[in-house]
Amino acid sequence: MPDDALQMAQLAGWTVDATTLSRVLVDNPAELYGFPKTSS
C-alpha cells in the first residue's frame, strides 16, 4: 500500500512553491470538474 505522506512530500518537491502546489491540488481540479472558484 502506498504511503500517502511520502507521495505528498514527493509532489511538494516537484512544485516550486505553495502557489504552484495549490494550482495543482485545488485550482486545476476545480476547473476540470466545474467547481466554483475559491477565494484563496
MOTAZI-V996808 format. One line per field, one symbol per residue. ss: DSSP state (@ for helix, = for strand, . for the rest). phi: phi as a letter, one per 20 degrees, with the letter a starting at -180 (. if undefined). psi: psi as a letter, one per 20 degrees, with the letter a starting at -180 (. if undefined). Layout:
ss: ???
phi: ???
psi: ???
This chain:
ss: ...@@@@@@@@@@@...@@@@@@@@@@@@@@@@.......
phi: .fegffffffffffeeafffffffedffffffemfffeef
psi: pqogghghggghhhqhrhggghhghggghgggjkqqqrj.
